[in-house]
Amino acid sequence: MTKKVVILLFLLLAAGTMLCAQTPATAGGGAVNWPIPVSRGLSMAIASGLCGLAQSKAIAASVEGMARNPGASAAIRFALILGLILIESLALYTMVIAIVFMS
């Protein structure tokens, strides 16, 4: 990713969290508090997309490693499964944060 894309993503996430910090709308015909669901969706989309990219990169690297050194398949497979679990936990933690703390 280029530096501009990273800065843009950071600004979008920062703006979403700042908008969510505002007080919620009143029940008496006030404005709808739309930034909360939007920031939930954006955070889950970014986390899921990056987790998918990381998992595909990890699988590709482990398959290449197993092809180069078949004797180390067991160790590579263990490291792959452990890495995939840790990568997937990022998306799960993001979902928990989006549900619990942005309500």
C-alpha positions as CSV (number, residue, x, y, z in Angstrom):
1,M,0.0,0.0,0.0
2,T,1.1,3.4,-0.7
3,K,1.6,5.9,2.1
4,K,-1.4,8.0,0.9
5,V,-3.8,5.0,1.1
6,V,-2.7,4.2,4.6
7,I,-3.1,7.9,5.7
8,L,-6.6,8.0,4.1
9,L,-7.7,4.8,5.9
10,F,-6.4,6.2,9.2
11,L,-8.3,9.4,8.7
12,L,-11.5,7.6,7.8
13,L,-11.3,5.4,10.9
14,A,-10.4,8.3,13.2
15,A,-13.3,10.3,11.8
16,G,-15.7,7.4,12.4
17,T,-14.6,7.0,16.0
18,M,-14.9,10.7,16.7
19,L,-18.4,10.8,15.3
20,C,-19.4,7.8,17.4
21,A,-18.2,9.7,20.5
22,Q,-21.0,12.2,20.2
23,T,-24.1,12.0,22.3
24,P,-26.9,9.9,20.8
25,A,-29.9,11.5,19.3
26,T,-33.0,12.0,21.5
27,A,-36.1,10.0,21.0
28,G,-38.2,13.1,20.4
29,G,-37.6,13.4,16.7
30,G,-33.8,14.1,16.8
31,A,-31.4,13.2,14.1
32,V,-30.5,9.5,13.5
33,N,-27.1,8.5,14.9
34,W,-25.8,6.9,11.6
35,P,-22.0,6.9,12.2
36,I,-22.2,4.0,14.7
37,P,-23.4,1.4,12.1
38,V,-21.2,2.8,9.4
39,S,-18.1,2.6,11.6
40,R,-19.0,-0.9,12.7
41,G,-19.3,-2.0,9.0
42,L,-16.1,-0.2,8.0
43,S,-14.1,-1.7,10.9
44,M,-15.3,-5.2,10.2
45,A,-14.8,-4.8,6.4
46,I,-11.2,-3.7,6.9
47,A,-10.4,-6.3,9.5
48,S,-11.9,-9.1,7.5
49,G,-10.2,-8.0,4.3
50,L,-6.8,-7.7,5.9
51,C,-7.3,-11.1,7.6
52,G,-8.1,-12.7,4.3
53,L,-5.0,-11.3,2.7
54,A,-2.8,-12.3,5.6
55,Q,-4.3,-15.9,5.6
56,S,-3.7,-16.3,1.9
57,K,-0.1,-15.1,2.2
58,A,0.5,-17.5,5.1
59,I,-1.0,-20.4,3.3
60,A,1.0,-19.7,0.2
61,A,4.2,-19.4,2.1
62,S,3.6,-22.6,4.0
63,V,2.8,-24.6,0.9
64,E,6.0,-23.3,-0.7
65,G,8.0,-24.2,2.4
66,M,6.5,-27.7,2.4
67,A,7.3,-28.1,-1.3
68,R,10.9,-27.1,-0.7
69,N,11.4,-29.2,2.4
70,P,9.0,-32.1,2.8
71,G,10.7,-33.3,5.9
72,A,9.7,-30.2,7.8
73,S,6.0,-30.5,6.9
74,A,4.8,-31.2,10.4
75,A,6.6,-28.2,11.9
76,I,5.4,-26.0,9.1
77,R,1.8,-27.2,9.4
78,F,1.8,-26.5,13.2
79,A,3.2,-23.0,12.6
80,L,0.6,-22.4,9.9
81,I,-2.3,-23.5,12.0
82,L,-1.1,-21.4,15.0
83,G,-0.6,-18.4,12.7
84,L,-4.1,-18.8,11.1
85,I,-5.7,-19.0,14.6
86,L,-3.9,-15.7,15.6
87,I,-4.9,-14.0,12.3
88,E,-8.5,-15.1,12.6
89,S,-8.6,-13.8,16.2
90,L,-8.0,-10.3,14.9
91,A,-11.3,-10.4,13.0
92,L,-13.1,-11.9,16.0
93,Y,-11.7,-9.2,18.4
94,T,-12.8,-6.5,16.0
95,M,-16.3,-8.0,15.9
96,V,-16.5,-8.1,19.7
97,I,-15.3,-4.5,19.9
98,A,-17.8,-3.4,17.2
99,I,-20.7,-5.0,19.0
100,V,-19.9,-4.3,22.6
101,F,-18.1,-0.9,22.7
102,M,-20.0,0.9,19.8
103,S,-23.5,0.4,21.1
